[in-house]
Structures are given as structure tokens and as C-alpha cells.
Amino acid sequence: MPIRQFLCLASLACAASAQTPLPGVIDIHAHCDPDSNPRSIDAIDLAKLARSRGMRGLVLKSHYEPTASLAYIVRKEVPGIEIFGGIDLNRSVGGLNPAAIERMVMVKGGYGRVVWFPTFDSENQVRYSKQNRPFVSVSRNGQLLPEARQIIALAAKNRLMLETGHSSAAEGLLILHEARRAGVEHMVVTHAMLAPVHMSIAQMKEAAGLGAYLEFVYNGLTGPGREFTPADYAKAIRAIGPEHCILASDMGQPGNPLHPDALAMFFAALRHEGFSASDIALMSQTNPARALGLK
């Protein structure tokens, strides 16, 4: 990153203080402990922190374990904030495993609201990372696998938020086309611009046309996952339209800012790029709520 851009981001980080209020904000991409990967904060402390900043809710994400039960416990311990969980269809839950989704939606409370297609065990991720290990496929020869169609049908039946995970851009569009056909109401392209997804603006516009939200995460602007500048994000969001976008943190990694601080810096960076307060509210409050099926 050029030094001028780095200094600009640093000054925006200072401006977005640790006490910046985030009223009504929902972070749909929050990693936390307990997890099998190192995390910077546990779910209860994160919920308390988010509540103290006025946030409306969080979606707790683990790559390897369902989080519906965790969401139930956190809600009990930290009232006054809406906490949701989900299931990421990596190998640890059996990959594209309909039974795992069926059990998740039965967990007491009904807070398991999200299904992510495979992330770190996806075929696209493993090939992108040039690794030699088992993976979970969602398509073959340009067609979704029958198991993938089953997953989409379950998302439609249970009115779940369906995310494309770390599928390739082409696979993500296959998923969205089938999801629209199957009647899925809530669709999100997981960090659409980031590796290993790397959707082009044209592909993101196609996804939006199918009714999906495009997720933009602060993780793409900071730390080891940094790939883009705020200007890069701004260009894409303008091309797609804020009405089709969601801003999330994808935080929880040691050394990165905590989730509310990351969101405050993210919003400040986009305001610096010319987005209005109402644009930010649309992408961080209204659209996440709609994607989760909230009023």
C-alpha cells in the first residue's frame, strides 16, 4: 500500500475512536472464541462490547462448528442485543450435509439463521491456496452438484440466509441462480471482492440482479488479509449500488481491531470516499436486517 494511502487510513483510524457509537448496526461476519482458530475476543465479551456501542446484532461465525447453540447462550448472558448463529459447510460438519442443517434449525431458540457454502475447505479455496488436501466441491463441469441443490432447497424451506462462502465467482452465480429458482429469500455473496472469490464488478452486478447482497468486509482493508483500498471498495459499491451491499467486519483475528472498532474505521473510510451517513446506515443497518429476515 502506498505510504500516502497508509497514512490516510491511519488518520481515519484515529478519528474513529473506540467510543464511536454504532446504533442499529448488525455485523453479519463476526469471528470469536470459542474456536479452533486463534481469536481476539470471546462471544460473550464481544456481545457486551457491541451492545455498549449501540449495535443491534451480530452473526457469530465459525468455519468449523455450528454456532446456533452459542447464539442461544450469548443471548441469555447478554440481553439487549440480537445474536444469531449458523453453519459453515466445511468438512468438520460433513461438507454439503443436509442433516447438519436440519439439526441446526431445530436448536432451541431458532437463532441458527445462516448457511454458508464451504469456506476454507471449499474446492475453490484449496485450489487457490495450492494445497494438497481433501476439499468440498459444490459443482462439476459448470453444474451444481445434487447435494448443493439440496442445501439450497433447505435454505428456502427454512427461510435461512444463504451465503456463497469461498466458492468461486462462477460457482457463486450458479448458487444464486438456483437459489432464486428455489425461492430462497435471503442471499449474500460472502466477501465478494476478496480472495478466493474475486468477483468482478460485472459479476457482482449480476448477483445483485438476482436479488443477492454483496458483502464488503473490513478484513480486506487491514492486516494480513488486506487486498484493497477504500477507494477500490467505493468504486465497486457505486457501480453496484449501496442498496445491494452489506458492510461487515470479518474480524476476530489476533492483531486486528475488535469488531466495533473495525466497523467504525470502515464507515469513516467510506465517508472519506464520499458516501453519505444514510448510505452507511443502509449498508450496515437496513440491509443486514433484511438479509436476516428481521423487521
LONUTI-516422 format. One record per residue (C-alpha): residue in one letter; x, y, z. Coordinates in nm, 3 decimals. Layout:
BEGIN
SITE residu       x       y       z
SITE      A       X       Y       Z
...
// end
This chain:
BEGIN
SITE residu       x       y       z
SITE      M   0.000   0.000   0.000
SITE      P   0.144   0.345  -0.087
SITE      I   0.258   0.541   0.219
SITE      R   0.011   0.820   0.147
SITE      Q  -0.279   0.574   0.149
SITE      F  -0.147   0.414   0.468
SITE      L  -0.125   0.750   0.646
SITE      C  -0.476   0.836   0.531
SITE      L  -0.612   0.513   0.678
SITE      A  -0.417   0.573   0.998
SITE      S  -0.570   0.918   1.040
SITE      L  -0.917   0.776   0.978
SITE      A  -0.849   0.510   1.240
SITE      C  -0.767   0.780   1.493
SITE      A  -1.083   0.971   1.401
SITE      A  -1.295   0.658   1.453
SITE      S  -1.237   0.640   1.827
SITE      A  -1.306   0.341   2.044
SITE      Q  -1.620   0.515   2.166
SITE      T  -1.780   0.576   1.827
SITE      P  -2.148   0.480   1.861
SITE      L  -2.285   0.229   1.612
SITE      P  -2.661   0.248   1.667
SITE      G  -2.862  -0.021   1.490
SITE      V  -2.559  -0.178   1.318
SITE      I  -2.561  -0.554   1.256
SITE      D  -2.230  -0.729   1.186
SITE      I  -2.309  -1.044   0.985
SITE      H  -1.948  -1.169   0.987
SITE      A  -1.807  -1.193   1.341
SITE      H  -1.542  -1.448   1.435
SITE      C  -1.486  -1.506   1.807
SITE      D  -1.393  -1.761   2.071
SITE      P  -1.452  -2.039   2.147
SITE      D  -1.299  -2.150   1.819
SITE      S  -1.035  -2.388   1.689
SITE      N  -0.858  -2.089   1.531
SITE      P  -0.698  -1.818   1.748
SITE      R  -0.946  -1.536   1.817
SITE      S  -0.912  -1.197   1.983
SITE      I  -1.228  -1.200   2.196
SITE      D  -1.491  -1.446   2.309
SITE      A  -1.856  -1.434   2.207
SITE      I  -1.990  -1.305   2.539
SITE      D  -1.737  -1.023   2.568
SITE      L  -1.792  -0.932   2.205
SITE      A  -2.168  -0.913   2.257
SITE      K  -2.118  -0.690   2.562
SITE      L  -1.884  -0.464   2.365
SITE      A  -2.121  -0.445   2.068
SITE      R  -2.416  -0.370   2.295
SITE      S  -2.222  -0.093   2.469
SITE      R  -2.174   0.074   2.130
SITE      G  -2.544   0.053   2.048
SITE      M  -2.519  -0.225   1.789
SITE      R  -2.836  -0.415   1.711
SITE      G  -2.684  -0.754   1.643
SITE      L  -2.411  -0.997   1.546
SITE      V  -2.387  -1.316   1.343
SITE      L  -2.131  -1.543   1.510
SITE      K  -1.930  -1.732   1.252
SITE      S  -1.707  -2.034   1.288
SITE      H  -1.556  -2.207   0.991
SITE      Y  -1.576  -2.546   1.158
SITE      E  -1.860  -2.563   1.413
SITE      P  -2.228  -2.463   1.408
SITE      T  -2.295  -2.155   1.623
SITE      A  -2.672  -2.170   1.685
SITE      S  -2.619  -2.307   2.037
SITE      L  -2.357  -2.041   2.110
SITE      A  -2.600  -1.772   1.997
SITE      Y  -2.860  -1.904   2.244
SITE      I  -2.614  -1.890   2.535
SITE      V  -2.486  -1.543   2.445
SITE      R  -2.841  -1.406   2.423
SITE      K  -2.908  -1.541   2.771
SITE      E  -2.592  -1.387   2.915
SITE      V  -2.609  -1.058   2.723
SITE      P  -2.969  -0.943   2.681
SITE      G  -3.043  -0.638   2.473
SITE      I  -2.864  -0.740   2.154
SITE      E  -2.973  -0.981   1.880
SITE      I  -2.728  -1.268   1.834
SITE      F  -2.751  -1.525   1.555
SITE      G  -2.551  -1.828   1.451
SITE      G  -2.520  -2.051   1.151
SITE      I  -2.339  -2.339   0.992
SITE      D  -2.043  -2.336   0.755
SITE      L  -2.045  -2.646   0.536
SITE      N  -1.681  -2.744   0.568
SITE      R  -1.555  -3.099   0.621
SITE      S  -1.595  -3.084   1.001
SITE      V  -1.976  -3.086   0.966
SITE      G  -1.976  -3.334   0.679
SITE      G  -1.950  -3.088   0.392
SITE      L  -2.273  -3.045   0.197
SITE      N  -2.464  -3.224   0.470
SITE      P  -2.842  -3.167   0.474
SITE      A  -2.877  -3.345   0.811
SITE      A  -2.647  -3.091   0.976
SITE      I  -2.867  -2.803   0.856
SITE      E  -3.184  -2.981   0.963
SITE      R  -3.043  -3.022   1.315
SITE      M  -2.919  -2.664   1.330
SITE      V  -3.262  -2.518   1.262
SITE      M  -3.404  -2.735   1.542
SITE      V  -3.170  -2.590   1.807
SITE      K  -3.365  -2.418   2.085
SITE      G  -3.429  -2.051   2.022
SITE      G  -3.423  -2.070   1.643
SITE      Y  -3.114  -1.849   1.625
SITE      G  -2.939  -2.061   1.363
SITE      R  -3.022  -1.835   1.068
SITE      V  -2.730  -1.867   0.826
SITE      V  -2.589  -2.134   0.595
SITE      W  -2.251  -2.070   0.439
SITE      F  -2.140  -2.282   0.149
SITE      P  -1.790  -2.420   0.225
SITE      T  -1.519  -2.169   0.305
SITE      F  -1.169  -2.294   0.393
SITE      D  -1.249  -2.648   0.281
SITE      S  -1.408  -2.541  -0.045
SITE      E  -1.254  -2.677  -0.363
SITE      N  -1.201  -2.321  -0.482
SITE      Q  -1.011  -2.225  -0.163
SITE      V  -0.793  -2.536  -0.163
SITE      R  -0.701  -2.492  -0.529
SITE      Y  -0.642  -2.117  -0.486
SITE      S  -0.411  -2.188  -0.190
SITE      K  -0.231  -2.459  -0.391
SITE      Q  -0.285  -2.710  -0.112
SITE      N  -0.294  -3.086  -0.138
SITE      R  -0.575  -3.191   0.093
SITE      P  -0.937  -3.306   0.080
SITE      F  -1.197  -3.046  -0.015
SITE      V  -1.570  -2.997  -0.056
SITE      S  -1.698  -2.948  -0.410
SITE      V  -2.017  -2.762  -0.495
SITE      S  -2.009  -2.802  -0.873
SITE      R  -1.872  -3.014  -1.152
SITE      N  -1.840  -2.927  -1.520
SITE      G  -2.021  -2.599  -1.468
SITE      Q  -2.322  -2.755  -1.294
SITE      L  -2.416  -2.758  -0.927
SITE      L  -2.392  -3.097  -0.758
SITE      P  -2.720  -3.253  -0.644
SITE      E  -2.609  -3.207  -0.281
SITE      A  -2.567  -2.834  -0.341
SITE      R  -2.923  -2.817  -0.472
SITE      Q  -3.040  -2.996  -0.158
SITE      I  -2.869  -2.735   0.057
SITE      I  -3.036  -2.456  -0.138
SITE      A  -3.376  -2.624  -0.105
SITE      L  -3.331  -2.646   0.273
SITE      A  -3.237  -2.278   0.289
SITE      A  -3.556  -2.195   0.102
SITE      K  -3.771  -2.424   0.318
SITE      N  -3.637  -2.281   0.645
SITE      R  -3.608  -1.920   0.523
SITE      L  -3.238  -1.913   0.605
SITE      M  -2.984  -1.658   0.489
SITE      L  -2.777  -1.840   0.226
SITE      E  -2.417  -1.731   0.173
SITE      T  -2.187  -1.839  -0.107
SITE      G  -1.881  -1.895   0.115
SITE      H  -1.547  -1.925  -0.058
SITE      S  -1.697  -2.060  -0.380
SITE      S  -1.551  -1.921  -0.700
SITE      A  -1.723  -1.626  -0.862
SITE      A  -1.873  -1.855  -1.127
SITE      E  -1.990  -2.105  -0.865
SITE      G  -2.138  -1.825  -0.659
SITE      L  -2.351  -1.721  -0.954
SITE      L  -2.460  -2.080  -1.010
SITE      I  -2.568  -2.094  -0.645
SITE      L  -2.759  -1.769  -0.671
SITE      H  -2.939  -1.865  -0.992
SITE      E  -3.054  -2.190  -0.834
SITE      A  -3.139  -2.018  -0.506
SITE      R  -3.360  -1.770  -0.685
SITE      R  -3.529  -2.051  -0.875
SITE      A  -3.583  -2.242  -0.549
SITE      G  -3.733  -1.941  -0.372
SITE      V  -3.455  -1.851  -0.130
SITE      E  -3.547  -1.509   0.010
SITE      H  -3.216  -1.405   0.165
SITE      M  -2.888  -1.439  -0.029
SITE      V  -2.542  -1.294   0.034
SITE      V  -2.218  -1.320  -0.163
SITE      T  -1.955  -1.372   0.107
SITE      H  -1.684  -1.100   0.085
SITE      A  -1.738  -1.083  -0.288
SITE      M  -1.418  -0.899  -0.382
SITE      L  -1.176  -1.088  -0.157
SITE      A  -0.969  -1.397  -0.231
SITE      P  -1.050  -1.662  -0.323
SITE      V  -1.386  -1.532  -0.455
SITE      H  -1.268  -1.232  -0.656
SITE      M  -1.593  -1.139  -0.824
SITE      S  -1.561  -0.875  -1.092
SITE      I  -1.789  -0.573  -1.086
SITE      A  -1.987  -0.724  -1.374
SITE      Q  -2.036  -1.047  -1.177
SITE      M  -2.135  -0.854  -0.864
SITE      K  -2.393  -0.662  -1.065
SITE      E  -2.529  -0.993  -1.195
SITE      A  -2.551  -1.122  -0.838
SITE      A  -2.736  -0.809  -0.730
SITE      G  -2.975  -0.855  -1.020
SITE      L  -3.058  -1.199  -0.883
SITE      G  -3.153  -1.044  -0.550
SITE      A  -2.833  -1.108  -0.355
SITE      Y  -2.649  -0.870  -0.128
SITE      L  -2.277  -0.820  -0.186
SITE      E  -2.076  -0.831   0.136
SITE      F  -1.780  -0.595   0.181
SITE      V  -1.561  -0.662   0.483
SITE      Y  -1.307  -0.454   0.671
SITE      N  -1.074  -0.755   0.668
SITE      G  -0.997  -0.670   0.306
SITE      L  -0.855  -0.334   0.410
SITE      T  -0.637  -0.432   0.706
SITE      G  -0.395  -0.692   0.841
SITE      P  -0.268  -0.996   0.651
SITE      G  -0.594  -1.015   0.457
SITE      R  -0.552  -0.666   0.309
SITE      E  -0.613  -0.672  -0.065
SITE      F  -0.783  -0.341  -0.139
SITE      T  -0.806   0.026  -0.055
SITE      P  -1.124   0.209   0.048
SITE      A  -1.123   0.365  -0.299
SITE      D  -1.139   0.016  -0.454
SITE      Y  -1.440  -0.071  -0.242
SITE      A  -1.602   0.265  -0.313
SITE      K  -1.575   0.214  -0.688
SITE      A  -1.743  -0.127  -0.666
SITE      I  -2.017  -0.014  -0.427
SITE      R  -2.105   0.279  -0.651
SITE      A  -2.123   0.051  -0.955
SITE      I  -2.350  -0.198  -0.777
SITE      G  -2.549   0.047  -0.567
SITE      P  -2.548   0.070  -0.185
SITE      E  -2.898  -0.080  -0.182
SITE      H  -2.737  -0.412  -0.282
SITE      C  -2.442  -0.404  -0.039
SITE      I  -2.368  -0.503   0.320
SITE      L  -2.076  -0.380   0.530
SITE      A  -1.934  -0.630   0.781
SITE      S  -1.617  -0.665   0.984
SITE      D  -1.487  -1.023   0.930
SITE      M  -1.282  -0.952   1.240
SITE      G  -1.173  -1.166   1.533
SITE      Q  -0.814  -1.233   1.427
SITE      P  -0.545  -1.155   1.688
SITE      G  -0.371  -0.831   1.596
SITE      N  -0.669  -0.687   1.408
SITE      P  -0.908  -0.431   1.559
SITE      L  -1.205  -0.559   1.755
SITE      H  -1.525  -0.576   1.555
SITE      P  -1.694  -0.247   1.658
SITE      D  -1.369  -0.053   1.619
SITE      A  -1.314  -0.207   1.277
SITE      L  -1.666  -0.110   1.170
SITE      A  -1.618   0.246   1.293
SITE      M  -1.296   0.273   1.090
SITE      F  -1.466   0.111   0.789
SITE      F  -1.751   0.362   0.797
SITE      A  -1.509   0.654   0.841
SITE      A  -1.308   0.537   0.540
SITE      L  -1.618   0.517   0.323
SITE      R  -1.739   0.857   0.442
SITE      H  -1.397   0.988   0.333
SITE      E  -1.470   0.836  -0.010
SITE      G  -1.791   1.038  -0.032
SITE      F  -2.062   0.805   0.094
SITE      S  -2.335   0.969   0.299
SITE      A  -2.440   0.874   0.651
SITE      S  -2.763   0.739   0.503
SITE      D  -2.564   0.518   0.261
SITE      I  -2.365   0.378   0.552
SITE      A  -2.682   0.317   0.754
SITE      L  -2.843   0.139   0.460
SITE      M  -2.546  -0.094   0.418
SITE      S  -2.481  -0.160   0.788
SITE      Q  -2.827  -0.147   0.945
SITE      T  -3.111  -0.189   0.696
SITE      N  -2.962  -0.438   0.451
SITE      P  -2.819  -0.680   0.713
SITE      A  -3.154  -0.678   0.892
SITE      R  -3.335  -0.758   0.568
SITE      A  -3.084  -1.031   0.483
SITE      L  -3.154  -1.194   0.820
SITE      G  -3.528  -1.163   0.775
SITE      L  -3.567  -0.910   1.057
SITE      K  -3.816  -0.625   1.071
// end
